[in-house]
Amino acid sequence: MNGYAFPYRSQRAVDFLKSHGKKFMDVHADVEDIVGFEDKPDPAVVRAALARFLSLPVTQRSAVILKDVLGHSLEETAETMGTTVMAVKAALVRGRGKLLQHERDEGALAATTRIELDRYASRFNARDWDGVRALVSEDCRLDVVSKSQRRGKQVGMYFERYAKENVALRVVRLEGQLALAAYVAGAEKPTYFILVEFEGGRVASIRDFRYVSYIAAEAEFEMVAA
């Protein structure tokens, strides 16, 4: 892949870079800044860049977009940025490192969230309502979408209705984030979804979509392996 394979996107990147002017570009780089530099794009970096590049300083962001996403050569990237090849290499090392750290941090957070959701679903499916309530923080926010909202102690009453129903929860990945799919007895597909957020190991918010179940028919989700 080279920079000319994507002329429209490349031109947009060039225009974007030029709009910032050379005053944003770091044209100096020490030799130690490029230790660990690899000329070939890292696929993991490309995936992370698409979601996280805006968190980078403009120099690092520009280098990653031009070199790793659009496939420009080091020389083309340096020319576009109005800087040196060494400075581009330094920006790539820093930018790639930050993006991959973001990805590692998100992976660790996802693993923790999975454990917390499994614990919540396990107690829910066992009808251990006291155990479920024990997971809920005192300041928890509840949003039964399009129906009602509660906070704090009132959230405990939310489980009284579920105690009378045969609903099971399973952890799924819903459009990129971990969530709970609610299965009514006998159903092969989720009837609706529930989003649960945690803070310090306690449930901080619940968004229950039972009254807007049409979302389940349109949403993209996948089961998460046990």
Backbone hydrogen bonds, N-H to C=O, Kabsch-Sander energy under -0.5 kcal/mol:
donor,donor_aa,acceptor,acceptor_aa,energy
5,A,2,N,-1.8
6,F,3,G,-0.9
10,S,6,F,-2.9
11,Q,7,P,-2.2
12,R,8,Y,-1.9
13,A,9,R,-2.3
14,V,10,S,-2.6
15,D,11,Q,-2.8
16,F,12,R,-2.3
17,L,13,A,-2.6
18,K,14,V,-2.8
19,S,15,D,-1.8
20,H,16,F,-0.6
20,H,17,L,-1.1
21,G,17,L,-0.8
21,G,18,K,-0.7
24,F,21,G,-1.3
25,M,22,K,-1.7
27,V,25,M,-0.9
33,D,30,D,-1.3
34,I,31,V,-1.6
35,V,32,E,-1.1
37,F,34,I,-1.9
45,V,42,D,-0.8
46,V,42,D,-2.0
47,R,43,P,-2.2
48,A,44,A,-2.2
49,A,45,V,-2.9
50,L,46,V,-1.7
51,A,47,R,-0.7
51,A,48,A,-0.7
52,R,48,A,-2.3
53,F,49,A,-2.3
55,S,52,R,-2.1
56,L,53,F,-1.7
61,R,57,P,-2.9
62,S,58,V,-2.7
63,A,59,T,-2.1
64,V,60,Q,-2.3
65,I,61,R,-2.5
66,L,62,S,-2.7
67,K,63,A,-2.5
68,D,64,V,-1.5
69,V,64,V,-1.7
70,L,65,I,-3.0
72,H,66,L,-3.1
77,T,73,S,-2.6
78,A,74,L,-2.6
79,E,75,E,-2.4
80,T,76,E,-2.5
81,M,77,T,-2.3
82,G,78,A,-1.0
83,T,78,A,-2.5
88,V,84,T,-2.0
89,K,85,V,-2.5
90,A,86,M,-2.3
91,A,87,A,-2.3
92,L,88,V,-2.5
93,V,89,K,-2.5
94,R,90,A,-2.2
95,G,91,A,-3.0
96,R,92,L,-3.1
97,G,93,V,-1.9
98,K,94,R,-2.3
99,L,95,G,-2.4
100,L,96,R,-2.5
101,Q,97,G,-1.8
102,H,98,K,-2.2
103,E,99,L,-2.0
104,R,100,L,-2.4
105,D,101,Q,-2.8
106,E,102,H,-2.6
107,G,103,E,-2.2
108,A,104,R,-2.3
109,L,105,D,-2.3
110,A,106,E,-2.6
111,A,107,G,-2.0
112,T,108,A,-2.0
113,T,109,L,-2.7
114,R,110,A,-2.4
115,I,111,A,-1.8
116,E,112,T,-2.2
117,L,113,T,-2.8
118,D,114,R,-2.6
119,R,115,I,-2.1
120,Y,116,E,-2.2
121,A,117,L,-3.1
122,S,118,D,-2.6
123,R,119,R,-2.0
124,F,120,Y,-2.3
125,N,121,A,-3.1
126,A,122,S,-1.4
127,R,124,F,-1.5
128,D,123,R,-2.6
129,W,127,R,-1.6
132,V,128,D,-2.3
133,R,129,W,-2.7
134,A,130,D,-1.7
135,L,131,G,-0.6
135,L,132,V,-1.3
136,V,132,V,-0.6
136,V,133,R,-1.0
137,S,203,V,-2.2
140,C,137,S,-1.5
141,R,204,A,-2.1
142,L,150,R,-2.9
143,D,206,I,-2.8
144,V,148,S,-2.6
145,V,143,D,-1.3
145,V,208,D,-1.6
147,K,144,V,-2.6
148,S,144,V,-1.9
150,R,142,L,-2.3
152,G,140,C,-2.2
154,Q,151,R,-1.2
155,V,152,G,-1.8
156,G,153,K,-1.4
157,M,154,Q,-1.1
158,Y,155,V,-1.5
159,F,156,G,-1.0
160,E,157,M,-1.2
161,R,157,M,-0.7
162,Y,158,Y,-0.7
163,A,159,F,-1.6
164,K,161,R,-1.4
165,E,162,Y,-1.3
167,V,165,E,-1.0
168,A,183,Y,-2.4
170,R,181,A,-1.8
172,V,179,A,-2.5
173,R,222,E,-2.9
174,L,172,V,-0.7
174,L,177,Q,-3.4
175,E,173,R,-0.7
175,E,220,E,-2.3
177,Q,174,L,-1.8
179,A,172,V,-2.7
180,L,194,I,-2.6
181,A,170,R,-3.2
182,A,192,Y,-3.0
183,Y,168,A,-3.1
183,Y,181,A,-0.6
184,V,182,A,-0.6
185,A,166,N,-1.9
187,A,184,V,-2.7
191,T,182,A,-3.0
192,Y,182,A,-1.1
194,I,180,L,-2.9
195,L,207,R,-2.7
196,V,194,I,-0.5
197,E,205,S,-2.4
199,E,202,R,-2.7
202,R,199,E,-1.5
203,V,135,L,-3.1
204,A,197,E,-3.0
205,S,197,E,-1.5
206,I,141,R,-2.6
207,R,195,L,-2.8
208,D,143,D,-2.2
208,D,206,I,-0.5
209,F,193,F,-2.3
209,F,207,R,-0.6
212,V,209,F,-1.7
213,S,210,R,-0.5
215,I,212,V,-1.9
216,A,213,S,-1.4
217,A,213,S,-0.7
217,A,214,Y,-0.5
218,E,214,Y,-0.8
218,E,215,I,-0.8
219,A,215,I,-2.3
221,F,219,A,-0.6
222,E,173,R,-1.5
224,V,171,V,-1.5
225,A,223,M,-0.5
